[in-house]
């Protein structure tokens, strides 16, 4: 019998290269927020894939980028910290708009990492195959990757090969998590992420990334097959509050309805959802508010 393997695989890359799409594809479940807007993932999100040969624990991380706000800086520190402790690093880049210099900087930031590095070239469904070879050569010259694997997180092309390559280098180890578990985050966290995704979808042009969501109450009523949830959408300015609420409350109502449907599917029960909008002046810059909203300074487990 082949030995059982388990380990942590960190998915790293610039914003919007498809990290969350790939993460969800690995798990066969929609877990991370996927949006056409960059910088949608803010926390380190852990997802677990059980296969016959082992347990793969994927970490979806915030995009590595130059951000000035305290929130952006915390996001980048979170990404780098989660790469430092992983057994395997997947550097995700795009076939369509390669940013080789920026990627080189990102790769440098993880030189101290002990993880086995793979370069994963995503979005190959959007380019002609011959353009891939010179691109692979350019990246090969940057860093001694264990392998360079072209994939499409949308079509799934190449992803089976990627999983096989990861399993080859994972350490022999028993499972870290029970077999029926797919994430270490709480239901409250996922509910807040679903609401935040709907805020971005409904008001994306007007509200960039100044929204956070907290869950104030999460009460289960099993006798009624119902969960009652109260959530607060935090914005930075009064003008943003007006946008999220919309004319006659229309936008907030739409956010609530679409979020409620997805939360019901996620929890497998009926949901009563109440949402408020609260102005928290310049929260993305204020360390105390960031701590309170759950964006902790870093997530470095190595100490």
N, C-alpha and C positions, 0 to 999 in steps of 0.2 A: 504493500500500500504506500502510495506517495505520502510524504509527511504533510501535516496540516499547517497552513501558513496564515498569519494575521499581521496586519500592519496599517499604519496611517499614511494616507496619500494626499498631499497638499496640492490643490489646483491653483496655480499662480499666474498672474498676467496683468496687462494693462486693463483699464475699464473697457467693457463692451467687446471683448474678444470672444465671448461665448462661454465663460466659465460656468455660469449658473445653468445654461442650457445643457452643457455636458454633464454637470453634476446631476441634474434631474434625469438625464438619459441613463446614466450609470445606475441610478436607483430604480428606474422604471416608475417613478412617482414624482408628481410635481411637488417639490419641497421648497426650493429656493425661488425667490421672486425673479421673474424673467421679464425684462422690459427693454424696449429699444433704446432706453436712455442709459447712458453710462452711470457708473457708481450707484447702482441700486442695492447691491449687497453691502451691508454695513458691518455686520458681525461675522465672526467665524461660525459657519454653520456645518454641523457634522452629520453625515449620512452614512448608513451602514448597508453594504451589499454582501449577502451571504451566497457563496457558491460552493460547489461540492469540495473543491480543493482548499478553500480558505475563507477568511472574512476580510473584506476590503473596507477600510474606514476612510471615506473621502471627506476632505475639508474644503468647503467652498469659501473663498476668502475675498475681502474687498479688493477692488482693482488697485494696483500700485501706480500712483500718479503723484504729481506735484500739486498739493493742495495747500492753501494758506490757512484755512480755518482750523481751529482746534479739532473739530469733528474729522476733517479730512486727514489731519496728521495722525489722529488715533486710529483711523481706519487702516492707514498704511502700516503703522506699527503692529497692528493686529495681524495683517497679512504676513509681514516679515517674521513675526514671532511664531506663527503657525507653520511656516516653512522650516524654521530652525529645528523643530523637533520631529519632523516627519521622516518616515522610512523611505518614501519615494516622493520626488518632486516632479510635477507635470508643469512645465513652462508652456503656457498656451499662447500662441501667436496666430495672426490671421494670414491666410494666403492672399487675401485681396488688398490689404493695406499694410504691408509689413513696415514696422518702425524699428529698423535694426539698431539704431543708436540708442533709443530709449530702452529697448529690450536688453541691450548689452549692460546698461546701468542696473537694470532690475536683476539680471543674472549675477552681477558683481555683488549685489547686496546680500546674496545668499551663499557666498563662497564658503562661509564657516559651517554651512549646514552639512549634516552627516548623511542626508537622504540621497538616494540614487537618482540622478537627474535625467529626465527624458524631455525632449522638445516635441511638442505636439502642435502640428500646423493645422489649424481649424479652417472651416469654410472652403474646403477644396471643391465643394459642389458649385462654387461660384467662379472658378478659374479653369483655364485650359490646362490639362495635365503637363504639357511640356514646360510650363512656367515654374513647376514645382522643383525640378532638379537644381537649377541655379540657386533658387531660394534656399534649398536644403544645404547646398554647399556653403553659402554665405554664413548660415548659422553654425555649420560644422566648424568653421574657422574661429568662431567666437569662444567656443567652450567644448570641453571633452564630454559631450552628452553620451549616455549609455546607448541611446537610440533616438532616431528622429522618425516620428510616425505621423503621416498625413491622415486627417480624419474629417468627417463632417458631423458635427453634433446634431445637425438638423435631420440628415438622412440616416445617420448611424453608420455610414460607410467608414471602415477602418477601426471602429470602436472595439470590436471583438478581438482584433489583433492587439490593440492597446491593453486590454484586460489580460490577455495571455502574457504579454511582456511584463506587466506589473507583477503577476503571480510568480514569474520566474525569479524575481529579485526580492520578493517579500521574505522576511525572516520566518523561520519555523517558530510557531507559537500557537498556544490555544486561543480560542475566541476571547476578545476583550468584552464583548457585549452579548447578551442573550440573543438567540437566533431570531426571535420575533420582533426585535427592536429595529426601527429604521432610523432613529435620530435620538440625540441626547437632549434636544430642546423640549421645553414644556409646551403643552397645548396652548397656554396663554401667549407664549412667544409666537407660535405659528398664527394664532388668531390676529395678533397685532400686525404681523407681517402681511397677512392677507388684506387687512384694512389699509395698510400703507400702500400696498400695490394698487388697490382700487383708487386711492387718492391720486397716485401718479397717473393712472390711466385716464381718470375723468378730468383732471385739471392740468395735464402734463405741460401744456404750452405755457401756462401762466405760473405754475408753482414748480420751481426747480426742485431743489433737494432740501427745502427748509421745513419739511414736515417730519414729525416723529409721532408714534402712536403708543399710548400706554393703556393697559386694561385695568380699569378701576374695580370692576366686579366681575366675577365669573361664578355664577351660582347654578349648580346642577339640581334639576327637579326630576329625578328618575320616574316618579309616579306619573308625571305628565309627558315623559319622553321629551324634555325641554331643557335647554341651557339658556339662562338669562345673562347677557353680557353687556357691560357698560364700558365704552371706550372713549378716550379723549384724543383728538387730533391736535397736536401742538404745532403752531406756526410761529414765525418770527415777527410778523407785522399785521396791523389791522387790515391793510389792503389785501393781504393773503387770506385772512379770515373770511373777508367778503367773497373772494373768489371761490374758496372751498364750499361755502354755504350756497353760493349762486343765487340767482334771482328767485325770490319767493321760496328759498330753501331747496330748489330743484337739484342742484349738484350734490348736496349732502345726502339728499334722499336717494339719488342714484348710487352714490358710493355705498350707502347703507344697504340698499337692495342687492347690489351685485356681490358685496362682501358677505352678506347673510347667506346667499345661495351657496357660495363657495365654502363658507364655514360649516354649513349644514352637511355638505358632501364630505368635508374633512372629518367632522366629528361623528357623522352618522346619526344625527339626532336633529329635532327641530330647534331652531335658535330664535330667541327674541333679542334683537340688537338695538341698543341705544347709543347714539354718538353725539359728542359735544365737540366744539372747536374752541381751543384756548390759545390766546396770544401769549407767547413766552419770549419776551424781547431778546433778539440775538442769541438764541439758545445754542446755535452751532459754535459760538465762540466762548461759551461760559462753562468752565470745567465743572463747576458744582452742578449745574443743570444737566450736563452730559452724564455725570455720574448717576444722578437721580433717574434719568431716562434710560439708563442701562448701557450707555456707551462707555465702558470702563477703559481706564487709561491704556493698559495692554493686557494681553492674555498670554503671558509668557510662562509656560509650565516648567521651564528647565531649572528653576531655582528652588 
